[in-house]
Amino acid sequence: MVEEELPQPIPLLRPELGVPDVVDTEDAFNKALDQLESGSGPYAFDAERASGFKYSARAYLIQIKRTGGGLHLIDPIPFGPGHPCFTRLNHLISTQEVILHASTQDLPCLRELGINPQILFDTELGGRIAGLPRVGLGALLESLMGVSLAKEHSAADWSTRPLPAEWLNYAALDVELLIELRDKVEELLRASSKWSWAEEDFAAIIAAPPSPPRVDPWRRTSGMHKIKKRSQLAVVRQLWQARNEIARELDIAPGRLLSDFAISELATASETTPILNRKHLEKIIRPLGMRARWLENSELWISTIAMALALPDDQLPEVRMKSDALPAIKIWRDKFPEKYAPLSHARFTLSERAQELSIPLENLISPELVRRICWAPPEDGSGVEKTLIALGARRWQAAIAAPILESALLETEPLELPEIAELPAEE
C-alpha cells in the first residue's frame, strides 16, 4: 500500500495587503491607533528585540494586527515608555484579548512601554496544552494552516536603523495569520476539553508578578563547573561585574565585550599563570575564538583580575551559596531513600497520565512542585491539592496531580523500572 503524501505547505511570502510603512512619528501612530480602534476582535501582537546585541531587553519593533484594523509596524524608540500613544494603545486593548506567541518572552518589553494586556491568548502555550508535538510559530502554521514561514531574521540586530525591507516583511508575517491561528488552537482545546485549562494558564501569566532579581547572577557564568577555589570565584565575580557595568552603560550585550567562557578561562588560569599585560591576556583567551573587541578593555580586565586576587579571605565568595533549593535528585536514592521512594512512583504515574492526556509533563505539573511535595509532604495527606495551589500550581493541574501524589506518598519502596535498570553503568 502506497502512503499518501501530505500536501506541501504553501510559503507565506508577503502580507496580503503588503508591508506597511514603519510608524515612527506621533501623527502616524495616532492614525494607526484610529485604524485599530475601528477594527473588531482580538489584537495580534509581536515584538522584536536585539538579544545578543544589546544589554537591554527593550522592544525595537512592535507588530500589531486586528481584523478590520490593519497591520502596523511601530518603532517604539522615537516614543519611549509611557508616551501618550502607548497610553492610548493600552486603553484600546484593556477590554480586548491580546494574542501573543510565547507570551512570556514579549510581555516584559511590552509592559516596559506601558502596554499591559488584561486578557491573553498564547498560541504556543495553547498548542502545548492541546498536545501538539511542535509548537513553534512556523510549526503551528504548517500543521494547522498549511503555510510555511521563513525564520531567517529571528536573530537579527533589530536595533539597526533603518530596518531593511526584508526584515520588515519577516516581522509583518509574524502577525499576519496569528488571529486565524489562535482560532485553530482554540478549536483543538475545546475539542479535547482543555479550554478551561488554557484559560487558567493564560490568566496566570497575566497575573504573575515580575521575576525577582537573581542573587549572585555571576554564578551562572558559563564554565563555572571548572572553578574550584574561592580566589578563582572572586576573579569570575569581579570580571562579571566589571563587564556588566560597561555593558549597561554602552547598552551592548555583555558577551560581546568578553564571553562567559573567557571569564571562566581567565579565572582558572589566574591561579597558576600571571596575567600582567595584554599579551598574557591574549594568550589565554585566543584559543577561545577571541574577538578583537575582547581586548578593547584589556587594561580593565587585567586590573580587575589583580584586584580580585588581592582580596583578603574574608572578602572571597563562598564556593557554595546558602540556598533553600532541594538536594540534587541523583543523591536521593542513596541518601534520602524515604523521599526517593514516593518520588519514583509519582514521576512514573504522572508521566503516564500526561501521555494519556496528550500534554507535556511539565505543563501537566511542574517537576519542581512534585519534588517539593515528596520532600516535605503536607502533614495531612488530603492537603496535597491545597499545597500544590499554594506553591503556584493551577487548579486544574492540582486536581489531576494531587490524587497521584497522595498515592505515591504512601509508597516505601522505590519503583524499579526495567528500562532504567538495564541502562549501562556510567564510566
N, C-alpha and C positions, 0 to 999 in steps of 0.2 A: 504494500500500500504506500503510495507516494504522499508524503506530508505536504499539506497545502502551505505555500509560502505566505507569510504575513505581508500585507502591503507596506511598502517603504514609506516612512514619514515624509511629509511634504516640507521642504525647508521654508522656514519663516524668514524672509529676507528683508522686508521693509514693512513698517506700519501701513495699514490700509490707506490712511489719509496722508502718508508721508511723514517725514521727520519735522516736527515743529521747530521754530526758532527758539533759541535759549532765552528764557526770561531773566533779564539782568537789570531791568530798570523798574522803578516803582509803578510807573504808568502801565508797563507791560504786565507786571504782577497783578495789579488790580483788574486789568482786563481778563487775565486768566482766571482770577477768582470769580469774576462776574459769570464767565462761561461755565465754570464748575458749579456754581450755585444754581444755574439754570438746568443742570442735569438732574438725574434721578438715580436712586440706589446707592450702593456702597462706593467707596473711594479705593482705588487700587494704588498702592504706594510702593516705591522702592527708593533706595538711596545708594549712592556710590561714595566710598571713602578712598583714602590714599594709603591704605595699610601697607607697611613695608617701605614707605617713602617718607611719611610724616609722623611726628611724635603724637600729634593729636588724633583723635578718632572722629573728628568732625565730618559732616557731610559736605562733599564738594559738588554734588548734583542730586537733585530730588526729582523723581519722576512720579507724576500723578495722572491717573485716568479715571473718568467717570462716564457712565452711559449718558449720552446727550450733552456731556460737559467737556468733551475733548480730551486730548492727551497733551500734557505740558511738561516741559523740561525746565526746572527752575535752578538757577545758580544762586545758592544761598550766601555766597561770600560777600557780594555787594551790600547785603541787607544786615546780616548778623543776627544773633539771638535776640528775641524779644521785639523784633521790628513789627510795626503795626500790621504789615501784610501777613506775617506769620500769626499774629494775634487773630486776625480776621479768618485765616485759614483754619486755625484751631477751633474757632467758633462754628465754622461750617461743618466740621466733622464731629462736633461734640455729641450729636444725637444720631450719627450715622456709623455704619460699620466701616472699618478700615481693613483692607486686605493687605497682608504682607506675607512674603515667603521667608521663612526662618526669621521670625519677627524679633527674637532676642538679639540678633545682630544689628538691626536697624533702629530699634526703639530708642537706644541711648542717644544716638546722634540726632534723631528727630526731636526728642524731648529737650535736648540742649538748645534747640532753636525756638522752643515753645510750642511744639506740635505734640499734643498729648491725647492719643486715641483713647476713647472710653469703651468702644465695642470693637473687638478684634476677631478676625478670621485669619489663621495662619495656615496657608496651603501645605507647607512642609509638615508641620505637626499633624494636621488633619490627615495627610497621606500616611503618616506613621501609624496613627490610631486606627485608620481604616485597614491597615495590614498590607499596604503596597510595598513591594520589595525594594524599589528605588524611588527616593522622594526628592531628589534634586529637581530644580525647576525644569531643566531640559528633559529629564526622565519623565516627569509627570506630564509635560506637554506631549511627549511622544506616545506614552501609554494611554492617556485619556483623551487626547485631542488629535493625534495623528500628525503632529507637526514637529519639526526639529528646530532647535535653537542653538546657534553658534555661541560659544562662550570664550572667544579668543581674547577679549579685552577685560576679563574679570579681574585680572591682577595688574591693571594699568595704573599709572600715576594720575589719578583724577584731579589732582591739583593743577595740572597743566592748563595753561590758558594761552590762546583759545583752545577749546577742546576740539580734536579732529572730528570731521564729519562722520567717519565710520564708527567712532566711539559713541557719538550721539545716537546713531542708528541702533547700535547694540543696546544702549541704555533704554531707548524707547521701546524696544521689543520686549524688555523685561516686564513691562506692564500692559503690553498690547492685548494679551489674551488672559490676563490674570483674573478678570471678573468671570469670564467663562470657565476658567479652570476651577475657581472657587465653587461654582455651581456643580461641577462634575464631582468634586471631592465631597461636597455636602450630600449628593445623591448616594455615594458609596457609604458614607457614615450612617445615613438614615436606613439604608437597605440592610446594614449589618447591626442595627440597633445600638450604634455607638455615638449618635449625635449628641446626646446629653453628656457623654464623657468629654467629647471635644469642646462643647460649650463651657464645661467646668474648667478644662485646661486653658482655654483662651482667656477666660475671666481671671484665672490665677496669674497668668503672665502680666496682664494689665495691673493687677493689684500688688504684684511683688515689689518690695522696696529695692532700691539700688543695692548692689553688692557692696559690702563694707570693704575698705582698703585692705589689701593683704599685709600681714605682718611680715617684716623682713622679706620683701619681694625679691631681693638679690639672691636669696637661697634657691630660687627657681632657675638660676643661670644654667644653661646647657653645659654639660660636662662636670657638674658638681660631684658626680659619683667618684671622680678621681681625687677629690680633695679630702685629705685625711687629718691635717693638722690645723690647729687654731690660727697659727700665723698665716697659713695659706688662705683660710677663710677670711681673714682680715684683708688680704690683698683683693680677693673677689669682691668683698663688700665695698672697699674704698674705690676700686676701679668702676664698679657698677654705679655707685652714687655719683662719681665724677662724670661718667659718661651720661648718666641720666640728666644731670644738671645742664650740661651743654645741649643735649638733645631737646630738652624742654625749651631752652632759650632760643634755639635756632629752629624749632619745630621740624625736626628731622628724626626719622626712625633711629633709635639708639644703635641698632645693629649695623647701620651704615657708617657710624663713627668708629666702632670697634665691635667685632662679633662676640657673641657669648663664648664661643669656643676659644677665641683669642684670649679672653679674660681668664678662663679656666686654665689654659695652657701657660699663661704668664704666671698665674698663682702657683701652679705645680712647679714650674721651672725656678721660681724665686727662691725656693728652699736650698738649691744647690748651685745655681748659676747667677752671677752678678748681672744686674740689669742697670747699667750706669749711663748708657748713651744710646743713641738712635741705632747704631749698628747692632748692639746687643739685643735691642727690642726687635729689630727686623729679622735677626737670625732665628728667633723663637717663633715668630708669627708668619714668616714667609711660607713655610710648608703648609699652612692652613688655607692657601689661596689668597694671600694678602692683597688687599686693595690699597691704592695709593692714599686714599682718604684716611686709612687707619693710622698713618704716620703724621697726619696734619697736626695732631695734638700730642706728638711723641714726648715732648718735654713734660706735659701734664701727666701722662701715663707713668713716666719714669719717676717723677717726684711723688706721685700718689703711691706707687709701689714702695718707695723708700719710706714714706710716712707710715704706711701700714706695717712694715717690718719693724719699725722703731717703737711701736705701741707697747706699753707695759702689759704684763699678763692680765691684769685686772680689767683691761680695756679690749681684750681679744674676744671675739664672739665665741659662744659655746658651740661645740660640734653638733649638738642636738638641741633643738628648741623644745621648750616645755609646751606640750600640746595635749588637748583633750581627744586627739584622734585615737581610734581604736588600734590595737596591735595588728600587725600585718597578718593577713589571712593565712599565709604559708606556715605560721608557727602555731596556729590554733590547735591543730590536731594533736601535737605533742605537748604543748604547754597548757592548753585550756581545753581538754577533751570534753568537759561538760558543756562548753559553749559550742564546740565544733559539731557535736552530735546533732543538735537541733538545726544548726545552720545547714548541714549537709542535706537533711531531709527537706528543709524549707526551699533551698535553692533548686533542688531537683523537681519538687512538686510545682513550684511557681513557674519553672521553665516549661513544664508540661502544660500547665494551664495557659501560659502565654501562647504556646503553639496552638492550643485548641481555640483560642480567641483570635488568632491571627493578628498578634500585636507584639512588637519587640518587648522583651522582658523589661528593659529599662523604662519603657513607657507604661508597663503594667504596674510596676512598683520600683522605686529607686533601690538598687542593691545596697546602698549605704543604710537605708532605713531597715532593711532586712537584717543587716549585720548588727545594728544598734538594738533591735528587739531581741535578737538571740544573745547578745552580750549582756543586756540588762533588761530582762523580761519584766513586764508590769507585775506587781505583786498579786494582783487579781487577774487571772488569765483572761477574763472577759473584758479586760480593759485594753486589749491589744488594738482594737479598732480606734478607740479614742486616742491612744498613744500615737498611732500612726498619723492621725489627723493633726495632733499637736506638733508632731515632728515635720509636718509640711505635706503629707500625702493628700491627694484629692479624696473626696468622699467616696467616689466610685472605686478608686484604687484600694482604699482601706476596706471597703465592703467585700472585695474579691480576695484580698490578701490576708485579711485577719483570720478567717477560719483555717486557712492553710498554715499560718504561723502558729495559731493556738494548738493545732495538732502536732506540729513539728516540735514545739516546746516540751512536749511530753516524752520525746524520744531520748533515750540514754545511751544508745549505741549509734555510731556513725553509719551512714548509708554507704555501703561499698558498691560501686558501680563497676561492672566488668570492663567497660571500655576505659575506665580510669586505671584500674588495677593492672591492665595489660600494657600500659604505656611503658616504654623503655626508661630505665633509670638515667638521670642526668649524669653526665661525666664530670 
